[in-house]
């Protein structure tokens, strides 16, 4: 028996299989996926026994929170009344400007998200995992008027969360700087060296303009065990290879200035005001930069580490006093370029370091640029709210109008005045009105669908799939919640704590990635319900750990508790979905465990065994559900 639920086609579906806890039964398959995923499984259908009972279980549980045209997850029967959300302490006018834009468009914003849904959302976005039941209870028991702002402050500033926050955001920045690390053996960059730099910078809350300057200007060696180690050099080492600097030039403009200039290597940009000469004038700043492979006594022909440094540049015409480079126009004509930052006055054309250290001057120009603050504000707004003020976020300029220019301008100015404080910027964004809203449309309003309109209105929260890293850590939370709770510091020692978890997540996320290299040397993530992804979520090690009923495990302790079945079902929902089940969901689950005449389903010979099997399948169904895998 096959069952499908209605899901928007742009959202990843899940195809799920289960086994009874404590048994060795044949895998039983059921999908909760869009059509393409269903068809993938049909190809393998002859390999598996399809359990009609499990299909009925899905009908009774998972489809009760099936998604309508806009995602609508199960409601808590005792949810608190929705309020207007917390006041934004950093930029009070943002919410007023959002309200004005909704009024102008005739949009009625969605209602405020339920506390449990919002708590789960902000945990995922700020530290990369779902909350534990203890953390969720602490949040719910806090005074309602400051509940959300206090939680945001704790996640961003409290010492209990500093290791997790630093580890998670160093991973996010790694992805922005160098991709997911699917580099070949000849790569010059050391990923762990760059991670160490990012962790140190984030732990210090290094001002963002200084971070940008250090990443562009860094000199030193690449690995932690090498002399003159400077982890920041690994950013440019990832982009510079065989003396070619064009990829580094394009990425600096994209990440720090919010401008896509790759195509101007060959011609003037067809849509914005970037000219071909501006690309090569920017590239000229990097022509003194070299990557030197260093070999140790026992290196076996492979470099032990790499040094990023700068040397005199003689120019392509061998005139170091006027160290030029040449580029070819589309008509075949050669033109000359000297270092110049956009429309700023040109610097010395000398290639001698003693006269003009070009890369240091580029780093200063980037850190002082008026484009720096809007670029990171737009990127972080997109990270938290699903869409930026421009699409794409790193292609800003007159050709790509900003959807909410006043908000972008005001946030950027306040960010500058805060001394480029990234944590403060995050706090402002996650406390703004749009971030407080439900993902459901208000039925009185016109549809707010960014995929069908030129820009996002931010009148609701735009749901999105978890990143593979967030999914990895959230499964750990379900399997071992106690290691994250306050009062348990010894269980997360440095080697086995947050940093170790994120390092291990990189090997786990392999099946979720598509090896598609971008022009900037990164990789795109594919999270589309493929067979390897599905099998790993069905029977992978982390999924198996959530089903462990051994002594001391969450499921084992729940089975041994004297709580009634109703309470146990509620506890499992809170642990996985941060909400209680609806009465209809609870009734459906009970129906799968007990027959109408009071007997036991699933061939069990006792109430306890029937509950173990049924609740184990419930855990499996929850962690493989669409609701678990979404930030919503």
Helices and strands as residue ranges (DSSP letters): E 14-18, E 28-32, H 35-42, G 45-47, H 52-60, G 62-65, H 93-105, H 115-127, H 133-140, G 144-146, H 147-157, G 159-161, H 162-178, H 191-204, H 208-217, E 220-221, H 233-239, H 246-257, G 262-265, H 276-283, G 284-286, E 289-294, E 305-310, G 320-322, E 325-328, E 334-337, H 358-368, H 370-385, H 405-417, H 422-430, H 433-436, G 450-452, E 464-465, H 468-479, G 481-484, G 489-492, G 494-496, H 498-508, G 509-512, E 513-517, E 523-525, H 531-539, H 541-546, H 554-560, H 565-577, H 583-593, H 607-623, E 630-631
